Amino acid sequence: MSAILKNQTRRTLINAVLVISLGAIGITHVHAQSVDAIKKSGVLKAGCQVAQVPWGFTDASGKLTGFDIEFIEMLAKDLGVKAQITPVTAANRTAALLTGQVDILAAVMGIFPDRQKVVLFSRPYAVNENVLIAKASIPDMKGWEDVKGMRIGVPRGTPQDNAVTSAKAGASIQRFDDDATTVQALMSGQVDVIGAAITQVNNIAQAAGPGKYAAKLTLSRAFNGAAIRPNEREWVNYVNGFVGRKLANGELGALYKKWIGVDLPKTMPETGEGEAPLPTIVTK
């Protein structure tokens, strides 16, 4: 079974157990939160991951920051309220939302079919991409034919490993134990290109200097949305409008560029529902 399929199966099982558990204790939903109620309270309660660089983390000065953190602060400002961040993890974030501990999740939440059955997603406000990264001087790649004969480094057992292995592109694959050693292999010249999350472009730039390495080929793309309780249509409509405005005026694109290190796609799905925003394999 591929790493991607294993992860999807695991998410499905976790969400199924979550729904059953919440139902067993009588918490299938809480009272719908209205936009007016949030404004009157003066506080936007948001769940964010706080140990996921660059999405949410504590910087050297002790300040909680990151892309999702600033996204919530931007949303709170739009509402005219203060942001109150509740730390969540991948394991407990959905429960925190459904039990009313938070009003919204901006917690590196990829929009997947099993999750759409449990929460209501806003239109995507960010993208998670797996890419091939190489020296900036290497021409951009159009497909797997452009990596033939190259040495490709990947973290062992990751979606990037699965994509490169499945492609059978005529490249030499070198597997490493984690992202850090994979990146180091690229910077030391041990490999010509690596498969990695798009966020590694910014991390590499901080170590090697800006503009020396770049994403050359997109392997897969998943869209992140804000998660809201399923009975809160008015609230998700507000968030959709907010995201649309911030995409149109460039503020959201600038925030993404600041933290992720690359540009948002020129076109983004306009809904977090249905099939439009689901993960897509860009290169096979």
TIROZA-849692 format. One record per residue: residue in three letters; x, y, z of N, C-alpha, C, O in turn. Coordinates in pm, whole numbers, plus 50000, padded with zeros to 5 digits. Layout:
% TIROZA-849692
AlaXYZXYZXYZXYZ
...
This chain:
% TIROZA-849692
Met500864988050000500005000050000500895012550000501845013150078
Ser500605022349915501435034349905501315042750030500365041450106
Ala502325051650050502295060550166501095069750163500495072550267
Ile500715074550041499565083550029498285076350068497455081850141
Leu498125063850020496915056250052496845052950200495775053350260
Lys498005049750260498025046950403497575059050483496805057750578
Asn498065070950444497695083150516496205085950501495555089850598
Gln495645084150380494225086550359493375076750439492355080650496
Thr493805063950444493075053950522493115057350670492105056150740
Arg494265061650717494405065350858493495077150893492855077150998
Arg493445087350805492565098850831491115094550837490365099150923
Thr490705085750747489325081050745488965073950875487905076350932
Leu489855065150922489605057751046489545067051165488675065551252
Ile490465076851171490465086251283489185094351287488585096151394
Asn488745099351171487515107351167486295099051200485365103951265
Ala486265086551157485135077851189485045075451339483965076151397
Val486195072751401486225070751547485805083451619485095082851719
Leu486255095051567485905107751628484405110051627483835113651730
Val483765107951513482325110151501481565100951595480625105151662
Ile481965088051599481295078451686481485082251832480535081451911
Ser482695086351868482975089852007482185102152051481625102352161
Leu482125112251966481375124252000479895121252014479225126352103
Gly479395112751925477995109051932477675101352059476605102952118
Ala478625092852102478405084652220478295092952346477605089052440
Ile478975104452348478885112852468477885124252449477805133352531
Gly477135123552340476065133252320476505146452264475765156252273
Ile477685146952205478175159452147478325157551997479425155251948
Thr477245158451926477315157451780477495171251719478045172551609
His477055181451788477285195151744476985204551859476345200451956
Val477425216851850477095226851950476255237551882476045237151761
His475785247051961474945257651906475705265251799476865268751818
Ala475055267751688475705274451575476245288151616475565295851682
Gln477465290851575478105303651603477815313251488478105310151373
Ser477265324751520476965334651416478075344951408478835346851504
Val478165351551296479155362051279478895373351378479825378951435
Asp477625376651397477275387351490477695383851632478145392551707
Ala477545371251669477915366951805479425368151826479875372051933
Ile480195364751724481645366051734482035380751751482895384051832
Lys481405389351673481705403651683481335409051820482075417051878
Lys480195404851873479755409552005480665404552117480875411352217
Ser481215392552099482105386952202483445394152206484115394352309
Gly483825400052092485095407052084486295398052066487435402752066
Val486045384952049487145375352040486845365051932485735359851923
Leu487845362051850487775351051756488615339651812489835340651819
Lys487955328951851488655317451908489045307951795488195302151728
Ala490355306551776490845298651663491805287851710492615290051800
Gly491705276151648492645265451675493715265351568493415265051449
Cys494985265551610496115265351518497175255751569497345254051690
Gln497875249551478499035241651518500175251351549500425260751474
Val500865249051660501885258551706503285252551708504205258351766
Ala503445240951646504775234851636505015230151493505625219751470
Gln504515238051397504625234751256505205246651180504465254851127
Val506505247451175507165257951097506925255250948507115243850905
Pro506515265250867506305279350900504825282750924504455294550923
Trp503975272650946502545275250958502165281151094501325290151101
Gly502775276251199502515281351333503625276651426503885264751436
Phe504295286051494505415282551581505775294551668505275305651647
Thr506635292351766507115303151853508495307351805509405299151793
Asp508655320351776509935325051723510955327051835510675324351951
Ala512125331951797513225333351893512915343052007513475342052116
Ser512015352351980511645362052083510515357152173510105364152265
Gly510005345052145508915339552225507535342952173506535339952238
Lys507465349152055506175352951997505615341651912506345335351834
Leu504325339051926503655329251842503395335651706502795346351697
Thr503855329051601503755334951468503645323951364503535312251398
Gly503685327751237503575318151128502425321751035501645330851063
Phe502325314450924501315317750824499895316550878499115325950865
Asp499545305250938498185303450988497865313151101496735317851112
Ile498855316251184498655325751293498315339551238497365345951283
Glu499085344051139498835357251081497545357350999496875367650990
Phe497195345950939495915345050868494755347450966493825354950934
Ile494815341351083493765343251182493755357551234492695363351254
Glu494915363351255494985377251301494395386651196493735396451230
Met494625383551069494045391450961492515390150960491805400050940
Leu492015378050982490575375650987489955382651107488875388451096
Ala490625382051221490115388551341490025403751320489055410051363
Lys491015409351256491005423751227489835427251136489195437551154
Asp489565418651039488455420850948487125420851023486205428250988
Leu487035412451125485825411651207485735422851309484665425751362
Gly486875429251337486915439551440487025433851580486545439751676
Val487675422051592487835415551723489295411651742490125413551654
Lys489595406151860490935401351890491025386451860490035379151873
Ala492195382051821492415367751795492845360851923493735365551993
Gln492215349651951492595341252066492995327552011492135319951964
Ile494275324352016494775312051957494795300852060495365302152168
Thr494165289752025494225277652106495105267552035494805263751921
Pro496185263052098497045253152033496305239952013495645234852104
Val496405234451893495805221451862496835213051789497835218151739
Thr496575200151784497425190951709496605184551599495385186151594
Ala497275177251512496545170051407495555160251467494505157651408
Ala495865154851584495015144651645493785150451714492725144051715
Asn493885162551771492765167751850492075179951791491125185051851
Arg492525184651676491995197351624490505196451588489755205851616
Thr490075185351525488675184251485487765183651607486695189651607
Ala488185176551710487395175751833487275189451899486225192851952
Ala488355197251896488325210651955487295219351886486635227551950
Leu487145217651755486175225351679484755220551707483885228651739
Leu484515207651696483165202351708482575203651848481365204351864
Thr483425204151949482945205652086482855220252130482515223052244
Gly483155229552039482965243652068484105250452140483945261752186
Gln485245244052150486395250452214486915262052129487445271752182
Val486775260751999487205271351907486105273751804485245265151783
Asp486145285351740485155288951638485595284851499484775283651408
Ile486895282551482487455280051350488805273251365489505275251464
Leu489175265351267490505259351262491265264851142490795264251029
Ala492455270151169493425273151063494665265451105495585271051164
Ala494675252551074495625243351137496235233751037496295221651060
Val496695239350923497275231150817496295220050779496665208250773
Met495045224050753493975214550724493815212850573493175221150508
Gly494395202350519494175199150379492745194750358492155188150443
Ile492175198450244490765194950214490735181250148491105179550032
Phe490275171450226490175157650178488745152750194488025157650281
Pro488315143250111486915138750115486445133950251485325136950290
Asp487285126550323486855121450454486655132850553485765132150638
Arg487465143250543487305154650633486065162850598485425168650686
Gln485735163450470484545170950428483255165050486482235171850494
Lys483305152350526482135145950586481945150050732480875147850789
Val482985155950791482965158950934482865173950961482175178151054
Val483555182050880483555196650901483195203650770483185197550663
Leu482915216450782482635224850666483895232850637484415239750725
Phe484395232150515485615239250479485295252350407484365253150327
Ser486105262550438486055274950360486725272550226487335262050203
Arg486605282250138487375281550014488855281350052489225287250153
Pro489705274949974491125273850009491795287550021491545296749943
Tyr492655288450122493425300750141494925298250131495725307550137
Ala495315285650114496725282250103496865269050027495895261850005
Val498085266149988498375253949912499545246749976500525252850017
Asn499425233649985500545225150025500975217449901500185209949843
Glu502215219149860502695212449741503915203849772504755207549854
Asn503995192549707505215184649704505885187449571505255186549466
Val507165190649576507865195249456509245188949445509735182749539
Leu509865190749329511275187849312512025201049322511675210849257
Ile513075201249405513875213249428515295210849378515885200349402
Ala515825220749310517195219649258517815233549257517165243349295
Lys519055234449214519705247449201518905256149104518355251249005
Ala518845268949132518065278149050518575278548906517815281548814
Ser519835275448886520425275948752519945264648661520065265548539
Ile519395254048719518855243048639517525247248578516685252748650
Pro517285245048450516025249248388514815242648455514905231448506
Asp513695249648454512465243948508512115231248432512345230148312
Met511555221748504511245208748445509795208148399508905213348466
Lys509555202048285508195200548232507585187148269506365185648269
Gly508435177348299507945164148333509085155248374510225159648385
Trp508765142548398509765133148447510905130848349512005126848389
Glu510655133348222511725131348124512925140448151514045137448109
Asp512675151448221513745161048247514635157048365515645163648389
Val514285146548438515115142348550515905129648519516625124348604
Lys515765124648397516455112348357517965114148375518555123948328
Gly518565104448444520005104648465520435112648588521615112448624
Met519515119648651519845127648770519845119048896519305107948898
Arg520445124449002520395118349134519325125549216519445137549242
Ile518285118249256517175124349330517185119549473517225107449499
Gly517165128849566517095125549708515685127449761515025137349727
Val515215118249843513875119149903513915114250047514715105450080
Pro513065119750134512915113950267512205100450254511185099350187
Arg512735090450317512235076850303510775075550349510405080450455
Gly509945068750264508565065750300507595077250289506465076150339
Thr507975088250227507115100150215506355099950082506665091849995
Pro505365108750067504705109949936505675113149824505475108849710
Gln506705120849855507705123849753508445111149709508695109049590
Asp508795102849806509435090049777508525081549688508985075649590
Asn507245080949723506295073149647506165078249503506115070349409
Ala506095091549489505935097449355507145094649267506995090649151
Val508335096649322509555094649244509725079849208510095076549096
Thr509445071049305509575056649281508595052049174508955044249085
Ser507345056749182506315052649087506585057648946506185051448848
Ala507275068948935507505075148804508445067048716508345067348593
Lys509375059748780510355051948703510975060648593510955057248475
Ala511525071848639511965082248545513395080448496513925089148427
Gly514045069248531515415067448486516405075448565517505078448518
Ala516015079148689516905086548777517405077348888516805066948916
Ser518495081248949519035073849062518425079449191518595091249222
Ile517715070949265517015075549385517835072549509518255061249531
Gln518065082749589518755081149717517785085049829517235096049828
Arg517595075949924516625078150032517345081650162518375075850196
Phe516765091450232517355096050357516325094850470515135093050445
Asp516815095750593515935093150707514955104250737513905101750797
Asp515255116550697514365127750728514595139250630515455138550543
Asp513785149850648513875161450559515225168450571515805172650471
Ala515725169650694516965177150717518135170850644518925177950581
Thr518265157650651519385151150583519205151350431520185151550357
Thr517955151150386517685152050242518105165750189518745166750084
Val517745176250261518135189850223519645191350225520235197450135
Gln520285185850327521735186850338522425179950220523455184650171
Ala521835168850175522405161750061522365170349935523285169849853
Leu521305178049919521195187149804522235198249813522925201149715
Met522345204349928523235215749946524705211649937525555219749899
Ser525005199249971526395194449967526775188749831527945185549806
Gly525785187549741526055182249608526005167149599526375161349498
Gln525525160749706525415146149705524345141549607524445130749549
Val523295149949589522245147249491522025159749408522415170749448
Asp521375158149292521125169449203519795176449232519645188349207
Val518855168849283517505173849305516905166049421517295154649446
Ile515955172049492515285164949601513765166449587513275176149531
Gly513065156749640511625157849653511315162649794511825157149891
Ala510495172949804510245178949935508955187049933508395189749827
Ala508505190850050507395200250061507855213850013509035217150025
Ile506935221649958507275234749904507905243950009508675252949976
Thr507555241650136508075250050245509585248750258510225257450318
Gln510165238150205511605236550215512375246750132513545249450159
Val511735252450031512405262549949512845274350037513975279050027
Asn511945278850123512255289950213513295285850316514195293650348
Asn513175273650369514145268950469515545268150408516535271750473
Ile515635263450285516935262550218517515276550193518715278750208
Ala516645285950156517095299650131517695306050256518645313750247
Gln517135302750371517655308350495519045302950526519855309850588
Ala519325290650481520635284750508521645287750399522815290450428
Ala521205287450273522135288950161522135302850101523035306350025
Gly521145310850136521015323950076519875324049975519615313849911
Pro519195335249959518045335949869518425334349723519485338749680
Gly517515327849648517665326949503518595316149452518785315049331
Lys519185308249540520135298049495519465284849459519975277349376
Tyr518325282049521517585269749494516125273349469515625283349521
Ala515445265049389514065268049354513305255149324513895244849293
Ala511975256049335511115244849297511095243849145510905253849075
Lys511295231749093511415229748949510265221848889509995223048769
Leu509595213848970508505205748918507545202549032507965198249139
Thr506245204549009505245201449110504805186949096504395182648988
Leu504905179349206504515165249206503055163649242502325156149177
Ser502615170649346501225169749388500835182549460501685190049509
Arg499545184949465499045197449526497805194649609496875187949562
Ala497785199649731496595198749815496295212649868497205220249900
Phe495015216049877494605229349921494215229150069493535219950115
Asn494645239450141494265241050281493075250450292493015260750225
Gly492115246750377490965255350403490785257250552491315249450632
Ala490035267250590489655268950730488485259650759487545258950679
Ala488535252650871487465243250907486495249751004486895256351100
Ile485205247650978484125253551056483105242551083482985233051005
Arg482355243751193481355233651223480315232951111479965243151052
Pro479825220851082478975218850963477645226050963477025227450858
Asn477175230751079475875237551083476025252751080475085259851115
Glu477195257851039477435272251046477665278250907478755283050875
Arg476615277750827476695282550689476995297450682477805301650599
Glu476375305550765476615320050763478095323050791478695331650726
Trp478655315950886480035318350927480995314550813481925322050784
Val480785303050750481675299150642481525308450521482495310950450
Asn480325313550499480135323250390480935335950416481495341850323
Tyr480995340150542481785351950576483265349450549483945357750490
Val483745337850593485155334550574485465333450424486535337850380
Asn484555327650347484745326950202484895340750140485765343050056
Gly484035349950183484115363550131485415370350170486025377450090
Phe485845368150294487105373650343488285368550260489125376350216
Val488345355450241489435349550163489435354950020490485358149965
Gly488245356049961488135361349826488675375449815489385378749720
Arg488335383849912488815397749911490315398549926490985406249858
Lys490855390450016492295390950044493115384749932494275388449912
Leu492535375349858493205370349739493205381049630494205383049561
Ala492075387849615491925397849509492845409849530493395415149433
Asn493015414149656493835426049680495315422749702496135431649723
Gly495645409949698497055405849706497595403749846498735399249861
Glu496805406849950497315405550087497595390950124498595387950189
Leu496705382150082496895368050116498075362250038498835354150091
Gly498235366349912499375361849834500695366549894501675359149895
Ala500705378849945501915384250006502245376750135503415374150165
Leu501215373350212501425365850336501975352050306502885347250375
Tyr501435345550204501905332250164503365333050117504185324550154
Lys503675342950037505045344849988506005347050104507125341950104
Lys505575354650203506405357750319506805345150394507965343350430
Trp505825336250417506065324750501506435312150425507255304250473
Ile505865310050310506095297750236507235299350135507895289650098
Gly507465311750092508615314550008508365313849859509275316049779
Val507135310849820506775310149677505425316949659504775320649756
Asp505015318449533503735324749504502595314749513502775302849485
Leu501425319549551500225311449541499925308649394500325316449307
Pro499235297649363498825295349224497995307149173497295313749251
Lys498065309849045497335321148989495825319549003495095329349017
Thr495345307148999493925304649019493755295149137494475285249151
Met492795298349222492495290249340491015286349336490195294249290
Pro490655274349382489245270449388488445280349471488955285849569
Glu487215282649434486375292349503485475286049607484605292649662
Thr485675273149634484885266349736485715255349801486645249949741
Gly485375252249925486015241149995485135228949996485395219350068
Glu484085229349916483125218449911483135211949773483575218049675
Gly482655199649766482615192749639483985188149595484875186249678
Glu484175186449465485395180449414486465190549373487625186949359
Ala486075203149354487015212749298488335214349376489395214749314
Pro488295215049511489555217649581490315205249622491315206449693
Leu489875193349581490525181249628491955180149575492285186249474
Pro492805172349646494195171149604494305166149460493535157649416
Thr495265171449390495445167349251496895163549228497805170049279
Ile497105153149151498455149649109498745157848984498095156048881
Val499715166648995500025175648884500915168748782500735170648661
Thr501835160848827502745153848737502735139048773502905135548890
Lys502555130348674502515116048699503735109148640503875097048651
